[in-house]
Amino acid sequence: MGENDEKSEEKEREKNTEKTEEKSPEEKWQRDPLNAVTWAAILIWAGLVFLASNLGWLDQLFTKSRITTDWDWLGDLANAWPLVLIGAGIILLIQVLIRLLVPAYSKPVLGTVILALLFLGIGLGDLINWGIIWAVVLIILGIWIIIRGTRGRKSE
């Protein structure tokens, strides 16, 4: 029985050690600020687009004769939302590239790629033919697979 007690005490100590070694949220933030910077950039982009829309600059850029959207009932904001989504998709793809190319920020990116392509697809849906969008999506996924495949495996 003494041997079992020693093993259980040792396991308990290991669990306590693991808990104390876990990083606090502040330490995690300091190691990987890329996600926060990405979402801050998306918010800034959205603010700039909506500001341009409210100042009438988007009306000058996109006239009703050139681009019509299914969101015309929203008035001036009809041209803003697709731009916000396109910009958000591009910013997320930039984050993915950074995560793939910079080892210090390496993390799984599949969810971010899917979200970026979803934003781009919705944003470009009213502006470009869906057949073109899906072709571009396939090209981007192919490039992503090539980049991921050529990065090599990390040695443990």
C-alpha positions as protocol buffer text, in pm:
chain_id: "A"
residue {
  index: 1
  type: MET
  ca { x: 0 y: 0 z: 0 }
}
residue {
  index: 2
  type: GLY
  ca { x: 285 y: 238 z: 71 }
}
residue {
  index: 3
  type: GLU
  ca { x: 395 y: 221 z: -290 }
}
residue {
  index: 4
  type: ASN
  ca { x: 45 y: 314 z: -415 }
}
residue {
  index: 5
  type: ASP
  ca { x: 32 y: 609 z: -175 }
}
residue {
  index: 6
  type: GLU
  ca { x: 366 y: 735 z: -301 }
}
residue {
  index: 7
  type: LYS
  ca { x: 251 y: 707 z: -664 }
}
residue {
  index: 8
  type: SER
  ca { x: -73 y: 892 z: -597 }
}
residue {
  index: 9
  type: GLU
  ca { x: 113 y: 1166 z: -408 }
}
residue {
  index: 10
  type: GLU
  ca { x: 359 y: 1197 z: -695 }
}
residue {
  index: 11
  type: LYS
  ca { x: 74 y: 1227 z: -947 }
}
residue {
  index: 12
  type: GLU
  ca { x: -89 y: 1493 z: -730 }
}
residue {
  index: 13
  type: ARG
  ca { x: 236 y: 1692 z: -717 }
}
residue {
  index: 14
  type: GLU
  ca { x: 271 y: 1669 z: -1096 }
}
residue {
  index: 15
  type: LYS
  ca { x: -84 y: 1802 z: -1143 }
}
residue {
  index: 16
  type: ASN
  ca { x: -18 y: 2092 z: -907 }
}
residue {
  index: 17
  type: THR
  ca { x: 308 y: 2171 z: -1085 }
}
residue {
  index: 18
  type: GLU
  ca { x: 132 y: 2173 z: -1425 }
}
residue {
  index: 19
  type: LYS
  ca { x: -135 y: 2411 z: -1292 }
}
residue {
  index: 20
  type: THR
  ca { x: 120 y: 2656 z: -1156 }
}
residue {
  index: 21
  type: GLU
  ca { x: 320 y: 2641 z: -1482 }
}
residue {
  index: 22
  type: GLU
  ca { x: 19 y: 2740 z: -1697 }
}
residue {
  index: 23
  type: LYS
  ca { x: 45 y: 3085 z: -1846 }
}
residue {
  index: 24
  type: SER
  ca { x: -180 y: 3363 z: -1730 }
}
residue {
  index: 25
  type: PRO
  ca { x: -388 y: 3547 z: -1994 }
}
residue {
  index: 26
  type: GLU
  ca { x: -143 y: 3840 z: -1981 }
}
residue {
  index: 27
  type: GLU
  ca { x: 152 y: 3611 z: -2054 }
}
residue {
  index: 28
  type: LYS
  ca { x: -35 y: 3448 z: -2346 }
}
residue {
  index: 29
  type: TRP
  ca { x: -114 y: 3794 z: -2485 }
}
residue {
  index: 30
  type: GLN
  ca { x: 250 y: 3896 z: -2467 }
}
residue {
  index: 31
  type: ARG
  ca { x: 359 y: 3588 z: -2660 }
}
residue {
  index: 32
  type: ASP
  ca { x: 103 y: 3619 z: -2944 }
}
residue {
  index: 33
  type: PRO
  ca { x: -42 y: 3964 z: -3006 }
}
residue {
  index: 34
  type: LEU
  ca { x: -111 y: 3884 z: -3373 }
}
residue {
  index: 35
  type: ASN
  ca { x: -475 y: 3784 z: -3319 }
}
residue {
  index: 36
  type: ALA
  ca { x: -557 y: 4104 z: -3129 }
}
residue {
  index: 37
  type: VAL
  ca { x: -377 y: 4316 z: -3389 }
}
residue {
  index: 38
  type: THR
  ca { x: -572 y: 4141 z: -3666 }
}
residue {
  index: 39
  type: TRP
  ca { x: -913 y: 4208 z: -3510 }
}
residue {
  index: 40
  type: ALA
  ca { x: -815 y: 4565 z: -3424 }
}
residue {
  index: 41
  type: ALA
  ca { x: -717 y: 4616 z: -3790 }
}
residue {
  index: 42
  type: ILE
  ca { x: -1055 y: 4477 z: -3899 }
}
residue {
  index: 43
  type: LEU
  ca { x: -1237 y: 4719 z: -3668 }
}
residue {
  index: 44
  type: ILE
  ca { x: -1028 y: 5012 z: -3792 }
}
residue {
  index: 45
  type: TRP
  ca { x: -1093 y: 4910 z: -4154 }
}
residue {
  index: 46
  type: ALA
  ca { x: -1469 y: 4886 z: -4087 }
}
residue {
  index: 47
  type: GLY
  ca { x: -1466 y: 5229 z: -3921 }
}
residue {
  index: 48
  type: LEU
  ca { x: -1282 y: 5384 z: -4216 }
}
residue {
  index: 49
  type: VAL
  ca { x: -1523 y: 5231 z: -4467 }
}
residue {
  index: 50
  type: PHE
  ca { x: -1831 y: 5345 z: -4274 }
}
residue {
  index: 51
  type: LEU
  ca { x: -1681 y: 5693 z: -4232 }
}
residue {
  index: 52
  type: ALA
  ca { x: -1617 y: 5712 z: -4606 }
}
residue {
  index: 53
  type: SER
  ca { x: -1973 y: 5595 z: -4667 }
}
residue {
  index: 54
  type: ASN
  ca { x: -2121 y: 5855 z: -4430 }
}
residue {
  index: 55
  type: LEU
  ca { x: -1914 y: 6132 z: -4591 }
}
residue {
  index: 56
  type: GLY
  ca { x: -2042 y: 6029 z: -4934 }
}
residue {
  index: 57
  type: TRP
  ca { x: -1706 y: 5923 z: -5069 }
}
residue {
  index: 58
  type: LEU
  ca { x: -1829 y: 5575 z: -5155 }
}
residue {
  index: 59
  type: ASP
  ca { x: -2110 y: 5722 z: -5368 }
}
residue {
  index: 60
  type: GLN
  ca { x: -1846 y: 5892 z: -5580 }
}
residue {
  index: 61
  type: LEU
  ca { x: -1650 y: 5569 z: -5604 }
}
residue {
  index: 62
  type: PHE
  ca { x: -1945 y: 5338 z: -5675 }
}
residue {
  index: 63
  type: THR
  ca { x: -2225 y: 5486 z: -5879 }
}
residue {
  index: 64
  type: LYS
  ca { x: -2552 y: 5303 z: -5913 }
}
residue {
  index: 65
  type: SER
  ca { x: -2482 y: 5247 z: -6283 }
}
residue {
  index: 66
  type: ARG
  ca { x: -2158 y: 5057 z: -6215 }
}
residue {
  index: 67
  type: ILE
  ca { x: -2244 y: 4844 z: -5914 }
}
residue {
  index: 68
  type: THR
  ca { x: -2582 y: 4738 z: -5789 }
}
residue {
  index: 69
  type: THR
  ca { x: -2623 y: 4521 z: -5485 }
}
residue {
  index: 70
  type: ASP
  ca { x: -2899 y: 4322 z: -5324 }
}
residue {
  index: 71
  type: TRP
  ca { x: -2854 y: 4553 z: -5027 }
}
residue {
  index: 72
  type: ASP
  ca { x: -2974 y: 4871 z: -5203 }
}
residue {
  index: 73
  type: TRP
  ca { x: -3253 y: 4911 z: -4949 }
}
residue {
  index: 74
  type: LEU
  ca { x: -2984 y: 5009 z: -4698 }
}
residue {
  index: 75
  type: GLY
  ca { x: -2905 y: 5323 z: -4894 }
}
residue {
  index: 76
  type: ASP
  ca { x: -2548 y: 5454 z: -4862 }
}
residue {
  index: 77
  type: LEU
  ca { x: -2438 y: 5159 z: -4651 }
}
residue {
  index: 78
  type: ALA
  ca { x: -2518 y: 4921 z: -4939 }
}
residue {
  index: 79
  type: ASN
  ca { x: -2170 y: 4972 z: -5079 }
}
residue {
  index: 80
  type: ALA
  ca { x: -2001 y: 4978 z: -4738 }
}
residue {
  index: 81
  type: TRP
  ca { x: -2076 y: 4624 z: -4616 }
}
residue {
  index: 82
  type: PRO
  ca { x: -1918 y: 4440 z: -4909 }
}
residue {
  index: 83
  type: LEU
  ca { x: -1605 y: 4655 z: -4869 }
}
residue {
  index: 84
  type: VAL
  ca { x: -1590 y: 4583 z: -4496 }
}
residue {
  index: 85
  type: LEU
  ca { x: -1618 y: 4209 z: -4557 }
}
residue {
  index: 86
  type: ILE
  ca { x: -1364 y: 4210 z: -4840 }
}
residue {
  index: 87
  type: GLY
  ca { x: -1117 y: 4404 z: -4626 }
}
residue {
  index: 88
  type: ALA
  ca { x: -1175 y: 4175 z: -4327 }
}
residue {
  index: 89
  type: GLY
  ca { x: -1112 y: 3872 z: -4546 }
}
residue {
  index: 90
  type: ILE
  ca { x: -788 y: 4019 z: -4680 }
}
residue {
  index: 91
  type: ILE
  ca { x: -669 y: 4112 z: -4330 }
}
residue {
  index: 92
  type: LEU
  ca { x: -741 y: 3757 z: -4208 }
}
residue {
  index: 93
  type: LEU
  ca { x: -549 y: 3612 z: -4505 }
}
residue {
  index: 94
  type: ILE
  ca { x: -254 y: 3834 z: -4416 }
}
residue {
  index: 95
  type: GLN
  ca { x: -269 y: 3693 z: -4062 }
}
residue {
  index: 96
  type: VAL
  ca { x: -267 y: 3341 z: -4207 }
}
residue {
  index: 97
  type: LEU
  ca { x: 39 y: 3421 z: -4419 }
}
residue {
  index: 98
  type: ILE
  ca { x: 220 y: 3564 z: -4117 }
}
residue {
  index: 99
  type: ARG
  ca { x: 134 y: 3253 z: -3912 }
}
residue {
  index: 100
  type: LEU
  ca { x: 262 y: 3027 z: -4191 }
}
residue {
  index: 101
  type: LEU
  ca { x: 582 y: 3219 z: -4261 }
}
residue {
  index: 102
  type: VAL
  ca { x: 690 y: 3346 z: -3918 }
}
residue {
  index: 103
  type: PRO
  ca { x: 771 y: 3060 z: -3679 }
}
residue {
  index: 104
  type: ALA
  ca { x: 720 y: 3276 z: -3369 }
}
residue {
  index: 105
  type: TYR
  ca { x: 348 y: 3316 z: -3459 }
}
residue {
  index: 106
  type: SER
  ca { x: 288 y: 2963 z: -3589 }
}
residue {
  index: 107
  type: LYS
  ca { x: -54 y: 2827 z: -3492 }
}
residue {
  index: 108
  type: PRO
  ca { x: -328 y: 2629 z: -3670 }
}
residue {
  index: 109
  type: VAL
  ca { x: -487 y: 2844 z: -3939 }
}
residue {
  index: 110
  type: LEU
  ca { x: -760 y: 2636 z: -4103 }
}
residue {
  index: 111
  type: GLY
  ca { x: -1043 y: 2811 z: -3916 }
}
residue {
  index: 112
  type: THR
  ca { x: -902 y: 3153 z: -4003 }
}
residue {
  index: 113
  type: VAL
  ca { x: -870 y: 3054 z: -4371 }
}
residue {
  index: 114
  type: ILE
  ca { x: -1232 y: 2939 z: -4379 }
}
residue {
  index: 115
  type: LEU
  ca { x: -1353 y: 3260 z: -4210 }
}
residue {
  index: 116
  type: ALA
  ca { x: -1146 y: 3475 z: -4447 }
}
residue {
  index: 117
  type: LEU
  ca { x: -1283 y: 3296 z: -4753 }
}
residue {
  index: 118
  type: LEU
  ca { x: -1637 y: 3326 z: -4616 }
}
residue {
  index: 119
  type: PHE
  ca { x: -1594 y: 3703 z: -4568 }
}
residue {
  index: 120
  type: LEU
  ca { x: -1443 y: 3740 z: -4914 }
}
residue {
  index: 121
  type: GLY
  ca { x: -1714 y: 3529 z: -5073 }
}
residue {
  index: 122
  type: ILE
  ca { x: -1997 y: 3726 z: -4915 }
}
residue {
  index: 123
  type: GLY
  ca { x: -1827 y: 4059 z: -4984 }
}
residue {
  index: 124
  type: LEU
  ca { x: -1751 y: 3981 z: -5347 }
}
residue {
  index: 125
  type: GLY
  ca { x: -2080 y: 3798 z: -5407 }
}
residue {
  index: 126
  type: ASP
  ca { x: -2264 y: 4104 z: -5537 }
}
residue {
  index: 127
  type: LEU
  ca { x: -1968 y: 4240 z: -5731 }
}
residue {
  index: 128
  type: ILE
  ca { x: -1827 y: 3935 z: -5909 }
}
residue {
  index: 129
  type: ASN
  ca { x: -1974 y: 3621 z: -6060 }
}
residue {
  index: 130
  type: TRP
  ca { x: -1985 y: 3331 z: -5811 }
}
residue {
  index: 131
  type: GLY
  ca { x: -1808 y: 3109 z: -6064 }
}
residue {
  index: 132
  type: ILE
  ca { x: -1506 y: 3339 z: -6047 }
}
residue {
  index: 133
  type: ILE
  ca { x: -1518 y: 3349 z: -5667 }
}
residue {
  index: 134
  type: TRP
  ca { x: -1510 y: 2970 z: -5634 }
}
residue {
  index: 135
  type: ALA
  ca { x: -1224 y: 2946 z: -5883 }
}
residue {
  index: 136
  type: VAL
  ca { x: -1025 y: 3199 z: -5677 }
}
residue {
  index: 137
  type: VAL
  ca { x: -1113 y: 3012 z: -5356 }
}
residue {
  index: 138
  type: LEU
  ca { x: -973 y: 2691 z: -5508 }
}
residue {
  index: 139
  type: ILE
  ca { x: -656 y: 2871 z: -5615 }
}
residue {
  index: 140
  type: ILE
  ca { x: -606 y: 3018 z: -5266 }
}
residue {
  index: 141
  type: LEU
  ca { x: -663 y: 2679 z: -5101 }
}
residue {
  index: 142
  type: GLY
  ca { x: -412 y: 2521 z: -5341 }
}
residue {
  index: 143
  type: ILE
  ca { x: -151 y: 2786 z: -5259 }
}
residue {
  index: 144
  type: TRP
  ca { x: -220 y: 2734 z: -4889 }
}
residue {
  index: 145
  type: ILE
  ca { x: -167 y: 2358 z: -4924 }
}
residue {
  index: 146
  type: ILE
  ca { x: 160 y: 2417 z: -5110 }
}
residue {
  index: 147
  type: ILE
  ca { x: 287 y: 2658 z: -4845 }
}
residue {
  index: 148
  type: ARG
  ca { x: 188 y: 2422 z: -4567 }
}
residue {
  index: 149
  type: GLY
  ca { x: 342 y: 2122 z: -4741 }
}
residue {
  index: 150
  type: THR
  ca { x: 675 y: 2291 z: -4808 }
}
residue {
  index: 151
  type: ARG
  ca { x: 716 y: 2432 z: -4455 }
}
residue {
  index: 152
  type: GLY
  ca { x: 842 y: 2100 z: -4326 }
}
residue {
  index: 153
  type: ARG
  ca { x: 781 y: 1932 z: -3997 }
}
residue {
  index: 154
  type: LYS
  ca { x: 891 y: 2078 z: -3666 }
}
residue {
  index: 155
  type: SER
  ca { x: 1138 y: 1864 z: -3477 }
}
residue {
  index: 156
  type: GLU
  ca { x: 1025 y: 1778 z: -3128 }
}
